[in-house]
Amino acid sequence: MHMRKWLLHNLGLKLLSVALAVFLWIVVLGEQKIEVTVHVPLQLALPQDFFLANDPVDALDIHLRGPKTLVTSLTPREVALSELPVKWVEGENIIPIRPDLVRVPRGIQVVGVTPQRVRVVLEPAVEREVEIAPRTEGAPPEGYVVRRVVSVPTRIRMVGPVSEIRRITRVHTLPINLTGQTASFSARVLLEPVGRRVRVQDSAAVTVEVEIGQKPS
């Protein structure tokens, strides 16, 4: 009984609101239709045991068509790409980007996507242990000499695509300044980058021990 009273309360106003909403929607759909292009980031869920061996596009141009009111009020979050049905394989992967993979608000049509295909080349991840070569700059003052420079550890594990990792035989540290040094010391230093797709498996910082002594008289 209470539910019926609630439904009947201000029934005319409620019906008017519904009719107005339907009327506005019809007006919007009957508007002049325009086309716009929306820039949407492309995020690829790559398998963990592979590295990218090329530079695929990182965004798509989505071409949309719809009533002016709807299209011009779009926010970036309202246009999204569904998860791509990809079975990754080693080597070349050609991913078709179909309009039906793009989610848009009701009343808006996806008329095209640029590019229509994305090329992704995958290489298997390879691990390699390489030598650490400490790099120094400057020199101790007159009467002092550098007797020994050694890193701890002396080698480090790196992982990356086979095309890059196979050319790496050693990795240098960032330069250690010896200017004005008259006593032995140790310093925590970072490694120089060796490749955009190569990463260090262990800590990227190592300790370099520098032994400095007086020149024999």
C-alpha positions as CSV (number, residue, x, y, z in Angstrom):
1,M,0.0,0.0,0.0
2,H,2.8,2.4,0.9
3,M,4.6,1.5,-2.2
4,R,1.6,2.3,-4.3
5,K,1.2,5.7,-2.6
6,W,4.9,6.4,-3.2
7,L,4.5,5.6,-6.9
8,L,1.3,7.7,-7.2
9,H,2.8,10.7,-5.3
10,N,3.7,13.4,-7.8
11,L,3.0,11.0,-10.6
12,G,2.4,13.8,-13.1
13,L,5.7,15.4,-12.2
14,K,7.6,12.1,-12.6
15,L,5.9,11.4,-15.9
16,L,6.9,14.8,-17.1
17,S,10.5,14.3,-16.1
18,V,10.6,11.0,-18.0
19,A,9.0,12.6,-21.0
20,L,11.4,15.5,-20.9
21,A,14.4,13.2,-20.7
22,V,13.2,11.2,-23.7
23,F,12.5,14.4,-25.6
24,L,16.0,15.7,-24.9
25,W,17.6,12.4,-25.9
26,I,15.6,12.5,-29.2
27,V,16.8,16.1,-29.8
28,V,20.4,15.1,-29.1
29,L,20.2,12.1,-31.5
30,G,18.6,14.4,-34.2
31,E,21.4,16.9,-33.9
32,Q,23.9,17.5,-36.7
33,K,26.4,14.7,-36.5
34,I,30.1,15.6,-36.5
35,E,33.4,13.6,-36.5
36,V,36.2,14.0,-34.0
37,T,39.5,12.1,-33.3
38,V,40.4,11.1,-29.8
39,H,44.0,10.1,-28.8
40,V,43.9,6.9,-26.7
41,P,47.0,5.4,-25.0
42,L,47.8,1.8,-26.1
43,Q,48.9,-0.4,-23.2
44,L,50.2,-3.8,-24.1
45,A,50.2,-6.6,-21.5
46,L,53.5,-8.3,-22.7
47,P,54.6,-11.7,-21.4
48,Q,57.2,-11.6,-18.6
49,D,59.8,-13.7,-20.4
50,F,60.0,-11.5,-23.4
51,F,61.4,-8.0,-24.3
52,L,60.2,-5.6,-26.9
53,A,62.7,-5.6,-29.8
54,N,61.0,-2.7,-31.6
55,D,59.1,0.5,-30.8
56,P,55.4,0.0,-31.4
57,V,53.1,2.9,-31.3
58,D,52.0,3.9,-27.8
59,A,48.7,5.6,-28.7
60,L,45.8,5.2,-31.2
61,D,43.7,7.8,-33.0
62,I,40.1,6.8,-32.6
63,H,37.8,8.4,-35.2
64,L,34.3,9.0,-33.8
65,R,31.0,10.2,-35.2
66,G,27.9,11.3,-33.3
67,P,25.6,14.2,-32.3
68,K,27.6,17.4,-31.6
69,T,26.4,17.6,-28.0
70,L,27.6,14.1,-27.1
71,V,30.8,14.2,-29.1
72,T,32.0,17.6,-27.8
73,S,31.4,16.6,-24.2
74,L,33.4,13.4,-24.3
75,T,36.0,12.9,-21.7
76,P,39.2,10.8,-22.2
77,R,37.9,8.2,-19.7
78,E,34.8,7.5,-21.8
79,V,36.8,6.2,-24.8
80,A,38.7,3.0,-23.9
81,L,40.2,0.0,-25.7
82,S,39.1,-3.4,-24.6
83,E,41.8,-6.0,-23.8
84,L,43.3,-7.2,-27.0
85,P,42.8,-10.9,-27.8
86,V,46.5,-11.6,-28.5
87,K,48.4,-14.8,-28.3
88,W,52.0,-13.6,-28.0
89,V,54.7,-15.5,-29.9
90,E,58.5,-15.0,-30.2
91,G,59.3,-12.7,-33.2
92,E,56.8,-10.7,-35.1
93,N,53.2,-10.2,-33.8
94,I,50.7,-8.2,-35.9
95,I,47.8,-7.0,-33.8
96,P,44.6,-5.9,-35.7
97,I,42.9,-3.0,-34.0
98,R,39.2,-3.3,-34.9
99,P,36.6,-0.6,-34.3
100,D,34.5,-3.0,-32.2
101,L,37.3,-3.2,-29.7
102,V,36.8,0.4,-28.7
103,R,34.2,1.2,-26.0
104,V,32.4,4.5,-26.4
105,P,29.2,6.0,-24.8
106,R,25.9,5.1,-26.3
107,G,24.9,7.2,-29.3
108,I,28.5,7.5,-30.6
109,Q,29.9,5.5,-33.5
110,V,33.5,4.4,-34.0
111,V,34.2,5.0,-37.7
112,G,37.8,4.0,-37.7
113,V,41.1,3.5,-35.8
114,T,44.6,4.6,-36.8
115,P,46.7,2.6,-37.1
116,Q,44.6,-0.4,-38.0
117,R,47.4,-2.8,-37.1
118,V,50.2,-2.7,-34.5
119,R,53.5,-4.5,-35.1
120,V,55.2,-5.9,-32.0
121,V,58.4,-7.8,-32.2
122,L,59.4,-9.9,-29.1
123,E,62.7,-11.4,-28.2
124,P,63.2,-13.9,-25.4
125,A,64.8,-12.6,-22.2
126,V,68.4,-13.7,-21.8
127,E,70.5,-13.4,-18.6
128,R,74.3,-12.8,-18.6
129,E,76.9,-12.1,-16.0
130,V,79.3,-9.3,-16.9
131,E,82.4,-7.7,-15.5
132,I,82.1,-4.4,-13.6
133,A,84.8,-1.9,-14.7
134,P,85.3,1.0,-12.3
135,R,85.7,4.4,-14.0
136,T,87.8,7.2,-12.4
137,E,88.5,10.8,-13.2
138,G,91.1,13.2,-11.9
139,A,94.2,12.2,-10.0
140,P,95.7,12.4,-6.5
141,P,98.0,15.3,-5.7
142,E,101.8,15.2,-6.3
143,G,103.5,12.5,-4.2
144,Y,100.5,10.2,-4.2
145,V,99.6,7.3,-6.5
146,V,96.6,5.1,-7.1
147,R,97.6,1.5,-6.3
148,R,94.4,-0.3,-6.8
149,V,90.8,0.2,-7.9
150,V,88.3,-2.7,-7.5
151,S,84.6,-3.0,-7.4
152,V,82.6,-5.1,-4.9
153,P,81.1,-7.2,-6.4
154,T,83.4,-7.7,-9.4
155,R,80.6,-9.0,-11.7
156,I,76.9,-8.4,-12.0
157,R,73.9,-10.2,-13.6
158,M,72.0,-8.4,-16.3
159,V,69.0,-9.4,-18.3
160,G,67.6,-8.2,-21.7
161,P,66.7,-9.1,-25.2
162,V,69.3,-11.4,-26.8
163,S,70.2,-8.8,-29.5
164,E,71.4,-6.4,-26.9
165,I,72.6,-8.6,-24.1
166,R,75.0,-10.5,-26.3
167,R,77.1,-7.4,-27.1
168,I,77.7,-6.5,-23.5
169,T,80.9,-7.9,-22.0
170,R,81.4,-5.3,-19.3
171,V,79.6,-2.4,-17.6
172,H,81.3,0.7,-16.3
173,T,80.5,2.6,-13.1
174,L,79.8,6.3,-13.0
175,P,83.1,8.2,-12.7
176,I,84.8,8.4,-9.2
177,N,86.7,11.7,-8.7
178,L,90.2,11.2,-7.4
179,T,91.2,14.8,-7.4
180,G,92.8,15.8,-4.1
181,Q,92.5,12.3,-2.5
182,T,95.5,11.4,-0.3
183,A,94.1,8.3,1.5
184,S,92.3,5.1,0.5
185,F,88.5,5.2,0.4
186,S,85.5,3.4,-0.8
187,A,82.4,4.8,-2.5
188,R,79.0,3.6,-3.4
189,V,78.4,4.3,-7.1
190,L,75.8,3.6,-9.7
191,L,76.4,1.8,-13.0
192,E,76.3,3.5,-16.4
193,P,73.3,2.6,-18.5
194,V,74.1,-0.1,-21.1
195,G,70.9,-0.2,-23.0
196,R,67.3,1.0,-22.9
197,R,65.9,-2.6,-22.7
198,V,68.6,-4.1,-20.5
199,R,68.1,-4.2,-16.7
200,V,70.3,-5.2,-13.8
201,Q,69.1,-8.3,-11.9
202,D,71.0,-7.4,-8.8
203,S,71.3,-3.9,-7.2
204,A,72.3,-1.2,-9.6
205,A,74.7,0.3,-7.0
206,V,78.1,-1.2,-6.3
207,T,81.0,-0.3,-3.9
208,V,84.3,0.7,-5.4
209,E,87.4,0.5,-3.2
210,V,90.2,2.8,-4.1
211,E,93.7,2.3,-2.6
212,I,95.9,5.4,-2.6
213,G,99.4,5.6,-1.1
214,Q,102.5,7.8,-1.2
215,K,105.0,7.4,-4.0
216,P,108.2,5.7,-2.9
217,S,110.9,8.3,-2.2
